[in-house]
Amino acid sequence: MNNYSYQEMVDKHQIYGFAECNSVEARHLYANRFSNRCLLNKKTFQRLHEHLRDTGSSKKRITLQKTMVSVPEE
């Protein structure tokens, strides 16, 4: 488990919305946009969205699972 900064959570949530709440697509977009960051578990996007929906706040840092995986070169 890991804590993310406010900016990282904003980036994740924006990309999840851009991907029309499709976790697989959001993960792909996030990996392309932020290649210097760890590749996230696809559930991370959904959990962050649910947390923000349920609490209406991102003031308190939330803990989300971070998973390292290999990405094949295209």
C-alpha positions in Angstrom: 0.0 0.0 0.0 1.1 3.5 -0.7 0.0 7.1 -0.2 -0.4 9.3 -3.2 -0.1 13.1 -3.3 -3.1 15.3 -4.0 -1.8 15.9 -7.6 -1.4 12.2 -8.3 -4.9 11.5 -7.2 -6.2 14.4 -9.4 -4.3 12.9 -12.3 -5.7 9.5 -11.8 -9.3 10.8 -11.4 -9.0 13.0 -14.5 -7.7 10.1 -16.6 -10.4 7.8 -15.3 -13.0 10.3 -16.4 -11.4 10.8 -19.8 -11.5 7.0 -20.2 -15.2 7.1 -19.5 -14.8 5.1 -16.2 -13.1 2.2 -18.0 -10.4 1.0 -15.7 -8.4 -0.9 -18.3 -8.4 2.1 -20.7 -7.5 4.5 -17.8 -4.5 2.3 -16.9 -3.3 2.4 -20.4 -3.7 6.1 -20.7 -2.0 6.7 -17.4 0.9 4.6 -18.3 1.4 6.5 -21.6 0.9 10.0 -19.9 3.0 9.3 -16.8 5.7 6.8 -17.9 7.9 7.9 -15.0 5.4 6.7 -12.4 4.5 3.2 -11.3 2.0 1.4 -13.4 -1.2 1.1 -11.4 -3.5 -1.8 -10.7 -6.7 -1.1 -12.8 -8.8 -1.3 -9.6 -6.9 1.8 -8.3 -8.9 4.1 -10.6 -12.2 2.6 -9.6 -11.4 2.8 -5.9 -10.3 6.4 -6.1 -13.5 7.3 -7.9 -15.6 5.5 -5.4 -13.8 7.2 -2.5 -14.4 10.6 -3.9 -18.0 9.8 -4.8 -18.7 8.4 -1.3 -16.9 11.0 0.8 -17.0 14.1 -1.5 -13.5 14.9 -0.4 -9.9 14.3 -1.1 -8.6 16.3 1.9 -7.6 13.1 3.7 -5.0 11.0 1.9 -6.3 7.7 1.0 -4.3 4.5 0.6 -4.5 2.7 -2.7 -2.8 -0.5 -3.9 0.2 0.1 -6.2 1.3 -2.8 -8.4 4.4 -2.9 -10.4 4.0 -4.7 -13.8 6.0 -5.0 -17.0 4.7 -3.2 -20.0 5.7 -4.7 -23.4 7.3 -2.3 -25.8 5.2 -1.5 -28.9 
